[in-house]
Amino acid sequence: MQKINTNSVSLAGEFAVLPQLALRGYNANMTLGRTKSVDILVSNPKNGRFYQLEVKTNLTKDGGRIKNSKIFGKYIIDWIMSKKHETIQSKTLFYCFVNITEKTNHLRFFIVPSKIVAHYIREEHQLWLREKKKEKKIIKDTDMRLFRIGLNTEEYTIDTPTVEQYENNWNFD
């Protein structure tokens, strides 16, 4: 099978989120790149509130097989983020992490408040730096960060968002 380019994967994730929102009674529109750090504007007609969604999509072969990191423990999926996401926090901004399983096109959605994402990737990166320093490894500190979804049954060194907390967490209030 031909490799799918990352822009197509990103767009597929954004388009996949729209019907999920519509089925839950939200009004939603894609910003088409016109609003910085926001992919979808969402309104709740029941309470008149507005929300912003930043959609992060990945395409994986396994769709959630448990992985194990020496530093971070067991997790099911991760998404690449950047240092700038450590400081982006708003009560109305949520990240929708979309995972598409390559062979089946199965979709999974994890909706996480921006405050939780910022805290996690900041702590995750600091933990990584400390562990590499303990190992006496010389590393280059980059702007790349990883956001992981863990499991409720595991204990983590840092607060880790879990499948049970955030999968299909479509309630923004």
Backbone bond lengths (Angstrom), bond angles and torsions (degrees), N, CA, C in turn:
res aa  C-N    CA-C-N  psi(-1)  N-CA   C-N-CA  omega(-1)  CA-C   N-CA-C  phi
1 M - - - 1.453 - - 1.522 109.65 -
2 Q 1.325 116.27 140.23 1.453 121.86 -179.28 1.528 110.17 -69.72
3 K 1.339 116.23 140.97 1.460 120.94 179.13 1.531 109.41 -66.89
4 I 1.331 115.27 134.47 1.461 121.31 179.70 1.524 108.18 -88.65
5 N 1.331 116.87 132.64 1.467 118.00 -178.13 1.524 110.64 -72.49
6 T 1.329 115.41 154.44 1.462 121.58 -172.81 1.524 112.55 -63.62
7 N 1.322 118.00 -32.29 1.466 120.40 178.16 1.529 110.55 -64.45
8 S 1.320 116.73 -40.02 1.471 120.59 178.28 1.524 110.83 -65.61
9 V 1.324 116.82 -39.40 1.468 121.26 177.72 1.530 109.38 -63.19
10 S 1.330 116.86 -45.28 1.464 121.11 179.52 1.525 111.56 -60.29
11 L 1.314 116.47 -46.36 1.469 120.54 178.96 1.521 111.80 -64.16
12 A 1.319 116.83 -39.38 1.468 120.06 178.34 1.525 110.27 -60.31
13 G 1.329 117.21 -41.02 1.457 121.12 177.88 1.514 112.19 -63.26
14 E 1.326 116.45 -45.01 1.460 120.31 -179.95 1.530 110.96 -62.96
15 F 1.325 116.42 -45.82 1.470 119.49 179.10 1.523 111.79 -65.25
16 A 1.327 117.95 -31.90 1.464 121.30 179.62 1.532 112.14 -70.39
17 V 1.324 117.02 -28.40 1.466 121.02 -179.67 1.532 111.11 -71.81
18 L 1.319 117.50 -36.27 1.473 121.30 -175.85 1.527 114.01 -55.14
19 P 1.334 120.80 -49.68 1.473 118.59 179.45 1.533 112.81 -66.66
20 Q 1.329 117.16 -29.63 1.460 119.86 177.07 1.528 110.05 -62.38
21 L 1.316 115.68 -42.60 1.461 120.66 178.55 1.532 110.81 -67.06
22 A 1.331 116.53 -44.83 1.472 120.51 -179.64 1.525 111.24 -60.45
23 L 1.319 117.25 -41.38 1.463 120.89 -179.86 1.528 112.36 -65.70
24 R 1.319 116.77 -18.65 1.469 121.14 -179.91 1.523 112.14 -101.95
25 G 1.344 116.86 10.14 1.457 121.33 174.58 1.512 116.19 87.50
26 Y 1.331 118.04 8.39 1.461 120.94 178.14 1.527 109.87 -89.51
27 N 1.330 115.85 152.06 1.453 121.83 168.77 1.520 106.30 -97.93
28 A 1.328 117.25 132.61 1.458 119.43 -175.33 1.526 110.58 -144.37
29 N 1.314 114.73 143.78 1.457 122.01 177.79 1.513 110.00 -138.85
30 M 1.326 115.69 137.95 1.464 120.49 174.94 1.526 108.44 -74.17
31 T 1.317 115.79 144.89 1.458 119.93 179.59 1.532 112.11 -86.88
32 L 1.324 116.70 -13.51 1.462 122.78 -179.86 1.527 112.50 53.65
33 G 1.327 115.40 40.40 1.453 121.00 175.63 1.511 114.76 78.78
34 R 1.318 118.02 5.88 1.461 120.59 -176.46 1.531 113.38 -88.26
35 T 1.313 117.47 -12.87 1.461 121.17 -179.70 1.519 108.09 -121.03
36 K 1.324 116.00 116.40 1.458 121.21 -175.74 1.529 111.64 -59.12
37 S 1.319 116.29 130.94 1.465 124.69 177.66 1.526 114.26 62.47
38 V 1.317 117.60 19.39 1.465 121.49 176.29 1.520 108.01 -136.47
39 D 1.327 116.16 125.83 1.464 120.63 178.78 1.521 112.47 -98.55
40 I 1.340 116.20 -34.02 1.465 120.83 -176.54 1.522 109.07 -136.65
41 L 1.329 115.50 130.93 1.459 121.59 173.12 1.519 107.20 -96.64
42 V 1.328 116.35 131.75 1.460 122.29 -173.50 1.525 109.25 -124.32
43 S 1.323 115.96 136.25 1.466 119.05 171.48 1.518 108.83 -126.04
44 N 1.321 114.13 145.86 1.455 120.87 177.43 1.523 107.22 -106.13
45 P 1.332 118.36 105.63 1.469 120.11 -176.88 1.534 113.43 -66.14
46 K 1.321 117.46 -17.56 1.472 120.71 -179.93 1.524 112.17 -72.89
47 N 1.355 116.78 -34.30 1.465 118.62 -177.81 1.535 113.20 -124.39
48 G 1.338 117.02 -0.61 1.461 121.15 177.33 1.522 114.81 75.27
49 R 1.319 117.95 9.17 1.470 120.39 -178.39 1.525 111.42 -85.81
50 F 1.332 114.38 152.07 1.455 122.17 178.65 1.518 110.06 -116.77
51 Y 1.335 115.67 147.82 1.458 122.28 -178.87 1.519 108.50 -139.70
52 Q 1.341 114.18 158.46 1.459 120.79 174.38 1.521 107.68 -118.53
53 L 1.329 114.88 140.13 1.464 120.63 176.90 1.513 109.13 -120.15
54 E 1.303 115.74 129.71 1.461 122.58 169.32 1.520 105.16 -104.39
55 V 1.319 117.67 120.31 1.458 121.86 -175.93 1.524 109.13 -100.14
56 K 1.320 115.73 127.99 1.466 123.00 176.16 1.524 106.59 -119.76
57 T 1.307 116.53 122.13 1.462 120.66 -174.49 1.515 110.57 -121.99
58 N 1.337 115.23 139.26 1.454 119.43 170.77 1.522 109.52 -130.20
59 L 1.289 114.74 158.88 1.457 123.32 179.03 1.520 106.17 -119.08
60 T 1.348 116.56 117.47 1.462 119.78 -177.76 1.518 110.58 -123.04
61 K 1.309 114.93 158.78 1.462 120.23 178.33 1.518 111.85 -75.96
62 D 1.360 116.74 -33.28 1.462 119.55 -170.74 1.525 115.20 -105.77
63 G 1.321 119.54 -18.92 1.454 122.43 175.52 1.514 115.96 67.14
64 G 1.294 118.35 19.27 1.453 118.57 175.03 1.513 115.63 132.00
65 R 1.322 117.48 18.29 1.465 119.25 173.16 1.523 107.54 -64.07
66 I 1.303 117.64 137.72 1.457 121.78 -175.93 1.526 110.80 -65.61
67 K 1.319 114.73 129.17 1.464 122.18 177.10 1.520 107.52 -110.25
68 N 1.310 117.13 159.80 1.457 120.28 -179.24 1.522 109.58 -131.60
69 S 1.318 115.38 124.55 1.452 122.15 177.32 1.525 108.19 -108.62
70 K 1.331 116.80 135.80 1.472 120.42 177.91 1.523 111.05 -57.90
71 I 1.302 116.68 -36.41 1.465 121.12 -176.01 1.530 111.84 -87.28
72 F 1.314 117.70 -44.72 1.463 121.05 -169.63 1.524 114.68 -101.51
73 G 1.310 117.79 -11.90 1.464 120.49 -179.62 1.517 112.25 86.87
74 K 1.328 115.62 -160.14 1.467 121.43 -175.86 1.532 110.99 -81.52
75 Y 1.324 113.82 138.87 1.462 120.40 177.03 1.517 107.61 -151.25
76 I 1.338 115.84 165.99 1.460 117.19 -178.23 1.527 113.51 -105.37
77 I 1.328 117.14 -36.86 1.459 119.66 -175.50 1.522 107.82 -147.91
78 D 1.332 116.11 149.99 1.462 119.41 172.19 1.525 110.49 -135.63
79 W 1.315 114.54 157.41 1.458 122.63 178.83 1.512 108.26 -130.40
80 I 1.317 116.37 142.66 1.459 121.66 177.85 1.525 108.73 -79.07
81 M 1.326 114.45 131.94 1.462 121.95 177.74 1.527 106.96 -127.25
82 S 1.320 116.67 -174.21 1.459 119.05 175.82 1.526 110.33 -131.91
83 K 1.301 114.88 168.92 1.460 122.17 -177.70 1.528 111.55 -55.19
84 K 1.326 117.62 -35.65 1.470 120.61 -177.60 1.530 111.95 -58.29
85 H 1.336 117.06 -27.95 1.467 120.46 -178.67 1.526 112.88 -71.24
86 E 1.332 117.41 -11.74 1.465 120.92 177.30 1.524 111.96 -66.85
87 T 1.311 116.77 -23.43 1.465 120.29 -174.06 1.526 113.68 -114.24
88 I 1.312 118.13 -3.60 1.463 120.15 -178.48 1.527 108.89 -85.57
89 Q 1.332 115.15 107.98 1.457 120.79 -179.23 1.526 110.00 -139.60
90 S 1.304 115.73 132.03 1.457 121.61 176.24 1.520 107.61 -155.96
91 K 1.324 116.34 143.56 1.471 120.09 178.44 1.517 111.98 -64.12
92 T 1.327 116.55 -20.71 1.466 119.32 -177.65 1.526 113.44 -105.38
93 L 1.337 117.29 1.23 1.464 120.77 179.44 1.523 110.14 -102.36
94 F 1.330 114.85 128.27 1.456 122.30 177.81 1.519 108.07 -127.48
95 Y 1.329 115.14 150.94 1.453 120.74 171.92 1.517 107.64 -102.85
96 C 1.313 115.60 135.37 1.458 120.40 172.51 1.529 106.05 -111.13
97 F 1.320 115.04 106.92 1.456 121.24 178.68 1.518 107.34 -89.70
98 V 1.317 115.14 120.13 1.458 121.32 -177.20 1.526 108.32 -111.30
99 N 1.316 115.10 132.63 1.463 120.64 174.26 1.521 107.69 -117.14
100 I 1.316 116.31 126.63 1.456 122.67 175.78 1.522 107.27 -112.09
101 T 1.333 115.81 124.33 1.463 120.17 176.30 1.522 107.63 -81.64
102 E 1.303 115.76 124.44 1.465 122.70 -171.22 1.531 113.67 -56.24
103 K 1.306 118.50 -51.50 1.478 120.54 -173.41 1.521 113.41 -72.87
104 T 1.335 117.12 -35.10 1.471 120.32 -173.81 1.520 113.68 -105.78
105 N 1.328 116.98 -11.59 1.465 122.78 -173.52 1.525 111.86 59.49
106 H 1.331 117.17 23.81 1.468 122.13 175.49 1.523 108.36 -67.52
107 L 1.327 116.46 137.40 1.462 122.20 -177.77 1.520 111.13 -111.11
108 R 1.330 115.14 139.65 1.468 121.42 171.92 1.517 107.10 -128.94
109 F 1.338 116.22 141.58 1.455 122.31 -177.12 1.522 109.71 -124.38
110 F 1.328 116.34 133.92 1.456 122.73 177.38 1.526 106.83 -128.71
111 I 1.320 117.60 113.15 1.458 121.71 -176.57 1.522 107.94 -105.89
112 V 1.351 115.33 117.03 1.458 121.72 -170.64 1.534 109.27 -128.82
113 P 1.342 118.06 131.90 1.474 120.04 176.54 1.527 111.52 -60.35
114 S 1.325 115.74 145.65 1.467 120.73 -177.03 1.533 112.21 -60.16
115 K 1.315 117.88 -32.13 1.469 121.00 178.87 1.533 110.63 -61.74
116 I 1.322 117.05 -40.76 1.468 122.21 179.89 1.532 109.73 -67.90
117 V 1.330 116.54 -43.14 1.470 121.45 -179.97 1.525 110.00 -62.51
118 A 1.335 117.35 -48.46 1.466 121.17 -178.55 1.528 110.68 -59.49
119 H 1.319 116.30 -46.10 1.462 120.67 -179.71 1.530 110.83 -62.54
120 Y 1.332 116.02 -46.51 1.467 119.16 -177.11 1.527 111.70 -62.95
121 I 1.316 118.46 -50.10 1.470 117.89 -174.53 1.527 111.88 -69.43
122 R 1.332 117.17 -29.18 1.469 120.06 174.63 1.532 109.90 -66.05
123 E 1.335 116.90 -49.57 1.464 121.54 179.91 1.527 111.94 -66.12
124 E 1.314 116.03 -39.45 1.469 121.51 179.70 1.524 110.35 -60.38
125 H 1.321 116.27 -44.08 1.459 119.76 -178.28 1.531 111.28 -68.96
126 Q 1.322 116.37 -41.32 1.471 119.99 178.43 1.531 110.85 -62.85
127 L 1.324 117.09 -41.16 1.466 121.25 176.93 1.522 110.47 -61.62
128 W 1.316 117.21 -44.88 1.459 121.87 178.82 1.532 110.58 -59.18
129 L 1.337 116.65 -45.52 1.465 120.06 178.97 1.528 111.45 -61.64
130 R 1.345 116.99 -44.54 1.479 120.88 179.70 1.530 111.48 -61.57
131 E 1.321 116.32 -44.36 1.468 120.03 -178.44 1.523 111.36 -66.11
132 K 1.298 117.68 -39.90 1.471 120.20 178.47 1.532 110.51 -66.61
133 K 1.338 115.79 -35.54 1.466 120.00 177.40 1.532 110.20 -66.03
134 K 1.340 117.09 -42.28 1.471 121.57 177.20 1.521 111.02 -59.42
135 E 1.334 115.68 -38.07 1.466 121.33 179.78 1.527 111.35 -76.83
136 K 1.328 115.55 -2.64 1.468 122.73 -178.27 1.530 112.07 58.89
137 K 1.328 114.77 34.31 1.463 120.28 177.55 1.518 109.36 -93.04
138 I 1.307 114.97 137.39 1.457 120.30 175.81 1.524 106.54 -87.37
139 I 1.321 114.50 120.75 1.461 119.60 -178.45 1.520 109.84 -127.28
140 K 1.298 114.82 156.90 1.454 120.48 173.98 1.526 106.93 -98.92
141 D 1.318 116.55 120.92 1.461 121.35 177.79 1.529 107.71 -74.82
142 T 1.314 116.54 121.19 1.463 121.80 -179.02 1.524 109.80 -114.29
143 D 1.310 116.36 177.15 1.467 122.00 176.71 1.527 112.11 -85.83
144 M 1.330 117.61 -4.15 1.463 120.63 -179.04 1.523 110.53 -73.77
145 R 1.326 115.19 137.96 1.459 122.47 176.33 1.524 107.84 -133.57
146 L 1.339 116.55 160.76 1.465 120.91 175.57 1.518 109.69 -123.45
147 F 1.306 115.17 135.14 1.455 120.85 172.51 1.518 106.55 -106.55
148 R 1.331 116.02 124.51 1.464 121.22 -177.30 1.520 110.67 -116.15
149 I 1.317 114.97 150.80 1.461 121.89 171.50 1.528 106.92 -108.68
150 G 1.323 115.13 119.05 1.456 121.15 -178.81 1.517 112.35 -97.47
151 L 1.311 114.52 -162.26 1.470 122.40 -176.71 1.518 110.13 -125.06
152 N 1.321 116.35 140.89 1.469 122.58 178.96 1.526 112.79 -58.37
153 T 1.301 116.91 -28.81 1.463 121.25 -175.27 1.528 113.21 -79.64
154 E 1.320 117.39 -6.02 1.467 121.58 -176.47 1.523 111.09 -103.16
155 E 1.331 115.29 155.07 1.459 121.42 171.83 1.525 107.45 -105.73
156 Y 1.327 115.36 136.53 1.451 120.89 -176.46 1.524 110.46 -123.22
157 T 1.317 115.69 153.37 1.460 122.18 177.37 1.528 110.49 -67.30
158 I 1.325 116.68 -35.13 1.473 122.00 178.03 1.519 108.40 -120.78
159 D 1.342 116.94 159.18 1.464 120.53 176.01 1.521 108.92 -59.06
160 T 1.322 116.38 121.68 1.453 121.65 -176.09 1.523 110.16 -121.78
161 P 1.334 117.50 123.91 1.464 120.22 176.32 1.524 109.96 -60.89
162 T 1.324 116.21 142.84 1.464 119.55 -175.95 1.522 112.65 -119.76
163 V 1.322 113.71 162.12 1.462 121.82 176.09 1.527 109.50 -54.08
164 E 1.316 115.07 -47.67 1.456 120.84 -174.88 1.529 112.49 -62.62
165 Q 1.316 117.60 -32.02 1.465 121.53 -179.55 1.524 112.27 -78.59
166 Y 1.323 117.40 -40.52 1.455 119.53 -164.08 1.526 117.31 -120.23
167 E 1.323 118.98 -9.51 1.466 117.38 177.93 1.525 109.00 -69.45
168 N 1.322 115.65 128.81 1.477 123.54 -179.01 1.527 112.11 54.68
169 N 1.312 116.32 38.48 1.457 123.74 179.07 1.545 108.95 -88.73
170 W 1.317 116.48 69.94 1.461 121.94 -171.91 1.534 113.31 -83.26
171 N 1.302 119.28 1.87 1.466 120.85 179.96 1.521 108.70 -90.07
172 F 1.310 117.31 112.09 1.465 122.51 -175.88 1.527 112.89 -85.48
173 D 1.312 118.39 -11.54 1.470 120.80 -175.13 1.499 112.54 -85.22
